[in-house]
Amino acid sequence: MMSPELENILSQAQKLDRQSQLQLISRLSNQTQPEPKDRTENPWLAVAGSLVDDPLFDDYLAEIDRYRQELDSLEESSAA
């Protein structure tokens, strides 16, 4: 489904004479499009190392470790 704006543009383009339509097509085809982003690039690489100077990063990692140990102990106690 086309947007109303695009529908309007196409309607106006159809009213042009053949020469004007060809000029429009030529002009639009010469417009540069942004290069598609490389989808093979790993998005995590953009933030890698961004926390190296964060004074709370070590505390953050310690909290992750504490939480994992807590979950492990809960799993062990529920399995027993």
Chimera marker file (.cmm) of the C-alpha trace (Angstrom):
<marker_set name="trace">
<marker id="1" x="0.000" y="0.000" z="0.000" r="1" g="1" b="0" radius="0.5"/>
<marker id="2" x="1.360" y="3.366" z="-1.012" r="1" g="1" b="0" radius="0.5"/>
<marker id="3" x="1.254" y="6.442" z="1.144" r="1" g="1" b="0" radius="0.5"/>
<marker id="4" x="-1.158" y="9.214" z="0.091" r="1" g="1" b="0" radius="0.5"/>
<marker id="5" x="1.831" y="11.435" z="-0.656" r="1" g="1" b="0" radius="0.5"/>
<marker id="6" x="3.279" y="8.892" z="-3.080" r="1" g="1" b="0" radius="0.5"/>
<marker id="7" x="-0.136" y="8.336" z="-4.671" r="1" g="1" b="0" radius="0.5"/>
<marker id="8" x="-0.367" y="12.102" z="-5.235" r="1" g="1" b="0" radius="0.5"/>
<marker id="9" x="3.111" y="12.264" z="-6.772" r="1" g="1" b="0" radius="0.5"/>
<marker id="10" x="2.346" y="9.375" z="-9.130" r="1" g="1" b="0" radius="0.5"/>
<marker id="11" x="-0.934" y="10.958" z="-10.127" r="1" g="1" b="0" radius="0.5"/>
<marker id="12" x="0.844" y="14.220" z="-10.952" r="1" g="1" b="0" radius="0.5"/>
<marker id="13" x="3.586" y="12.392" z="-12.868" r="1" g="1" b="0" radius="0.5"/>
<marker id="14" x="1.003" y="10.634" z="-15.038" r="1" g="1" b="0" radius="0.5"/>
<marker id="15" x="-0.332" y="14.032" z="-16.111" r="1" g="1" b="0" radius="0.5"/>
<marker id="16" x="3.060" y="15.055" z="-17.509" r="1" g="1" b="0" radius="0.5"/>
<marker id="17" x="3.847" y="14.781" z="-21.197" r="1" g="1" b="0" radius="0.5"/>
<marker id="18" x="6.118" y="11.948" z="-22.294" r="1" g="1" b="0" radius="0.5"/>
<marker id="19" x="9.271" y="14.093" z="-22.478" r="1" g="1" b="0" radius="0.5"/>
<marker id="20" x="8.728" y="15.454" z="-18.954" r="1" g="1" b="0" radius="0.5"/>
<marker id="21" x="8.121" y="11.942" z="-17.635" r="1" g="1" b="0" radius="0.5"/>
<marker id="22" x="11.402" y="10.782" z="-19.177" r="1" g="1" b="0" radius="0.5"/>
<marker id="23" x="13.228" y="13.730" z="-17.639" r="1" g="1" b="0" radius="0.5"/>
<marker id="24" x="11.691" y="12.954" z="-14.256" r="1" g="1" b="0" radius="0.5"/>
<marker id="25" x="12.685" y="9.298" z="-14.512" r="1" g="1" b="0" radius="0.5"/>
<marker id="26" x="16.208" y="10.261" z="-15.542" r="1" g="1" b="0" radius="0.5"/>
<marker id="27" x="16.548" y="12.708" z="-12.673" r="1" g="1" b="0" radius="0.5"/>
<marker id="28" x="15.187" y="10.260" z="-10.095" r="1" g="1" b="0" radius="0.5"/>
<marker id="29" x="17.422" y="7.448" z="-11.324" r="1" g="1" b="0" radius="0.5"/>
<marker id="30" x="20.486" y="9.672" z="-10.863" r="1" g="1" b="0" radius="0.5"/>
<marker id="31" x="19.697" y="10.275" z="-7.183" r="1" g="1" b="0" radius="0.5"/>
<marker id="32" x="22.195" y="8.597" z="-4.909" r="1" g="1" b="0" radius="0.5"/>
<marker id="33" x="20.832" y="6.169" z="-2.378" r="1" g="1" b="0" radius="0.5"/>
<marker id="34" x="22.572" y="5.502" z="0.925" r="1" g="1" b="0" radius="0.5"/>
<marker id="35" x="24.620" y="2.355" z="0.916" r="1" g="1" b="0" radius="0.5"/>
<marker id="36" x="22.865" y="-0.470" z="2.733" r="1" g="1" b="0" radius="0.5"/>
<marker id="37" x="24.424" y="-1.242" z="6.064" r="1" g="1" b="0" radius="0.5"/>
<marker id="38" x="26.616" y="-4.315" z="6.037" r="1" g="1" b="0" radius="0.5"/>
<marker id="39" x="24.430" y="-6.862" z="7.789" r="1" g="1" b="0" radius="0.5"/>
<marker id="40" x="27.393" y="-9.111" z="8.442" r="1" g="1" b="0" radius="0.5"/>
<marker id="41" x="28.901" y="-6.517" z="10.797" r="1" g="1" b="0" radius="0.5"/>
<marker id="42" x="28.581" y="-7.492" z="14.431" r="1" g="1" b="0" radius="0.5"/>
<marker id="43" x="26.497" y="-4.803" z="16.211" r="1" g="1" b="0" radius="0.5"/>
<marker id="44" x="28.302" y="-5.453" z="19.507" r="1" g="1" b="0" radius="0.5"/>
<marker id="45" x="31.553" y="-4.179" z="18.009" r="1" g="1" b="0" radius="0.5"/>
<marker id="46" x="30.185" y="-0.627" z="18.152" r="1" g="1" b="0" radius="0.5"/>
<marker id="47" x="30.073" y="-0.748" z="21.972" r="1" g="1" b="0" radius="0.5"/>
<marker id="48" x="33.053" y="-3.009" z="22.619" r="1" g="1" b="0" radius="0.5"/>
<marker id="49" x="35.418" y="-1.359" z="25.062" r="1" g="1" b="0" radius="0.5"/>
<marker id="50" x="33.097" y="1.557" z="25.792" r="1" g="1" b="0" radius="0.5"/>
<marker id="51" x="33.004" y="0.703" z="29.509" r="1" g="1" b="0" radius="0.5"/>
<marker id="52" x="36.733" y="0.311" z="29.993" r="1" g="1" b="0" radius="0.5"/>
<marker id="53" x="36.987" y="3.565" z="31.978" r="1" g="1" b="0" radius="0.5"/>
<marker id="54" x="33.684" y="3.202" z="33.833" r="1" g="1" b="0" radius="0.5"/>
<marker id="55" x="34.449" y="3.162" z="37.596" r="1" g="1" b="0" radius="0.5"/>
<marker id="56" x="31.343" y="1.046" z="38.276" r="1" g="1" b="0" radius="0.5"/>
<marker id="57" x="32.108" y="-1.655" z="35.720" r="1" g="1" b="0" radius="0.5"/>
<marker id="58" x="33.898" y="-3.951" z="38.190" r="1" g="1" b="0" radius="0.5"/>
<marker id="59" x="30.965" y="-3.622" z="40.603" r="1" g="1" b="0" radius="0.5"/>
<marker id="60" x="28.611" y="-4.429" z="37.726" r="1" g="1" b="0" radius="0.5"/>
<marker id="61" x="30.524" y="-7.609" z="36.887" r="1" g="1" b="0" radius="0.5"/>
<marker id="62" x="30.648" y="-8.597" z="40.562" r="1" g="1" b="0" radius="0.5"/>
<marker id="63" x="26.862" y="-8.180" z="40.816" r="1" g="1" b="0" radius="0.5"/>
<marker id="64" x="26.365" y="-10.368" z="37.742" r="1" g="1" b="0" radius="0.5"/>
<marker id="65" x="28.564" y="-13.035" z="39.322" r="1" g="1" b="0" radius="0.5"/>
<marker id="66" x="26.709" y="-12.790" z="42.649" r="1" g="1" b="0" radius="0.5"/>
<marker id="67" x="23.351" y="-13.140" z="40.898" r="1" g="1" b="0" radius="0.5"/>
<marker id="68" x="24.540" y="-16.185" z="38.915" r="1" g="1" b="0" radius="0.5"/>
<marker id="69" x="25.734" y="-17.838" z="42.112" r="1" g="1" b="0" radius="0.5"/>
<marker id="70" x="22.368" y="-17.073" z="43.732" r="1" g="1" b="0" radius="0.5"/>
<marker id="71" x="20.514" y="-18.690" z="40.828" r="1" g="1" b="0" radius="0.5"/>
<marker id="72" x="22.834" y="-21.688" z="40.905" r="1" g="1" b="0" radius="0.5"/>
<marker id="73" x="22.230" y="-22.212" z="44.625" r="1" g="1" b="0" radius="0.5"/>
<marker id="74" x="18.456" y="-21.934" z="44.101" r="1" g="1" b="0" radius="0.5"/>
<marker id="75" x="18.592" y="-24.537" z="41.333" r="1" g="1" b="0" radius="0.5"/>
<marker id="76" x="20.684" y="-26.861" z="43.478" r="1" g="1" b="0" radius="0.5"/>
<marker id="77" x="18.334" y="-26.548" z="46.438" r="1" g="1" b="0" radius="0.5"/>
<marker id="78" x="15.225" y="-27.112" z="44.324" r="1" g="1" b="0" radius="0.5"/>
<marker id="79" x="16.795" y="-30.149" z="42.616" r="1" g="1" b="0" radius="0.5"/>
<marker id="80" x="17.578" y="-31.794" z="45.944" r="1" g="1" b="0" radius="0.5"/>
<link id1="1" id2="2" r="1" g="1" b="0" radius="0.2"/>
<link id1="2" id2="3" r="1" g="1" b="0" radius="0.2"/>
<link id1="3" id2="4" r="1" g="1" b="0" radius="0.2"/>
<link id1="4" id2="5" r="1" g="1" b="0" radius="0.2"/>
<link id1="5" id2="6" r="1" g="1" b="0" radius="0.2"/>
<link id1="6" id2="7" r="1" g="1" b="0" radius="0.2"/>
<link id1="7" id2="8" r="1" g="1" b="0" radius="0.2"/>
<link id1="8" id2="9" r="1" g="1" b="0" radius="0.2"/>
<link id1="9" id2="10" r="1" g="1" b="0" radius="0.2"/>
<link id1="10" id2="11" r="1" g="1" b="0" radius="0.2"/>
<link id1="11" id2="12" r="1" g="1" b="0" radius="0.2"/>
<link id1="12" id2="13" r="1" g="1" b="0" radius="0.2"/>
<link id1="13" id2="14" r="1" g="1" b="0" radius="0.2"/>
<link id1="14" id2="15" r="1" g="1" b="0" radius="0.2"/>
<link id1="15" id2="16" r="1" g="1" b="0" radius="0.2"/>
<link id1="16" id2="17" r="1" g="1" b="0" radius="0.2"/>
<link id1="17" id2="18" r="1" g="1" b="0" radius="0.2"/>
<link id1="18" id2="19" r="1" g="1" b="0" radius="0.2"/>
<link id1="19" id2="20" r="1" g="1" b="0" radius="0.2"/>
<link id1="20" id2="21" r="1" g="1" b="0" radius="0.2"/>
<link id1="21" id2="22" r="1" g="1" b="0" radius="0.2"/>
<link id1="22" id2="23" r="1" g="1" b="0" radius="0.2"/>
<link id1="23" id2="24" r="1" g="1" b="0" radius="0.2"/>
<link id1="24" id2="25" r="1" g="1" b="0" radius="0.2"/>
<link id1="25" id2="26" r="1" g="1" b="0" radius="0.2"/>
<link id1="26" id2="27" r="1" g="1" b="0" radius="0.2"/>
<link id1="27" id2="28" r="1" g="1" b="0" radius="0.2"/>
<link id1="28" id2="29" r="1" g="1" b="0" radius="0.2"/>
<link id1="29" id2="30" r="1" g="1" b="0" radius="0.2"/>
<link id1="30" id2="31" r="1" g="1" b="0" radius="0.2"/>
<link id1="31" id2="32" r="1" g="1" b="0" radius="0.2"/>
<link id1="32" id2="33" r="1" g="1" b="0" radius="0.2"/>
<link id1="33" id2="34" r="1" g="1" b="0" radius="0.2"/>
<link id1="34" id2="35" r="1" g="1" b="0" radius="0.2"/>
<link id1="35" id2="36" r="1" g="1" b="0" radius="0.2"/>
<link id1="36" id2="37" r="1" g="1" b="0" radius="0.2"/>
<link id1="37" id2="38" r="1" g="1" b="0" radius="0.2"/>
<link id1="38" id2="39" r="1" g="1" b="0" radius="0.2"/>
<link id1="39" id2="40" r="1" g="1" b="0" radius="0.2"/>
<link id1="40" id2="41" r="1" g="1" b="0" radius="0.2"/>
<link id1="41" id2="42" r="1" g="1" b="0" radius="0.2"/>
<link id1="42" id2="43" r="1" g="1" b="0" radius="0.2"/>
<link id1="43" id2="44" r="1" g="1" b="0" radius="0.2"/>
<link id1="44" id2="45" r="1" g="1" b="0" radius="0.2"/>
<link id1="45" id2="46" r="1" g="1" b="0" radius="0.2"/>
<link id1="46" id2="47" r="1" g="1" b="0" radius="0.2"/>
<link id1="47" id2="48" r="1" g="1" b="0" radius="0.2"/>
<link id1="48" id2="49" r="1" g="1" b="0" radius="0.2"/>
<link id1="49" id2="50" r="1" g="1" b="0" radius="0.2"/>
<link id1="50" id2="51" r="1" g="1" b="0" radius="0.2"/>
<link id1="51" id2="52" r="1" g="1" b="0" radius="0.2"/>
<link id1="52" id2="53" r="1" g="1" b="0" radius="0.2"/>
<link id1="53" id2="54" r="1" g="1" b="0" radius="0.2"/>
<link id1="54" id2="55" r="1" g="1" b="0" radius="0.2"/>
<link id1="55" id2="56" r="1" g="1" b="0" radius="0.2"/>
<link id1="56" id2="57" r="1" g="1" b="0" radius="0.2"/>
<link id1="57" id2="58" r="1" g="1" b="0" radius="0.2"/>
<link id1="58" id2="59" r="1" g="1" b="0" radius="0.2"/>
<link id1="59" id2="60" r="1" g="1" b="0" radius="0.2"/>
<link id1="60" id2="61" r="1" g="1" b="0" radius="0.2"/>
<link id1="61" id2="62" r="1" g="1" b="0" radius="0.2"/>
<link id1="62" id2="63" r="1" g="1" b="0" radius="0.2"/>
<link id1="63" id2="64" r="1" g="1" b="0" radius="0.2"/>
<link id1="64" id2="65" r="1" g="1" b="0" radius="0.2"/>
<link id1="65" id2="66" r="1" g="1" b="0" radius="0.2"/>
<link id1="66" id2="67" r="1" g="1" b="0" radius="0.2"/>
<link id1="67" id2="68" r="1" g="1" b="0" radius="0.2"/>
<link id1="68" id2="69" r="1" g="1" b="0" radius="0.2"/>
<link id1="69" id2="70" r="1" g="1" b="0" radius="0.2"/>
<link id1="70" id2="71" r="1" g="1" b="0" radius="0.2"/>
<link id1="71" id2="72" r="1" g="1" b="0" radius="0.2"/>
<link id1="72" id2="73" r="1" g="1" b="0" radius="0.2"/>
<link id1="73" id2="74" r="1" g="1" b="0" radius="0.2"/>
<link id1="74" id2="75" r="1" g="1" b="0" radius="0.2"/>
<link id1="75" id2="76" r="1" g="1" b="0" radius="0.2"/>
<link id1="76" id2="77" r="1" g="1" b="0" radius="0.2"/>
<link id1="77" id2="78" r="1" g="1" b="0" radius="0.2"/>
<link id1="78" id2="79" r="1" g="1" b="0" radius="0.2"/>
<link id1="79" id2="80" r="1" g="1" b="0" radius="0.2"/>
</marker_set>
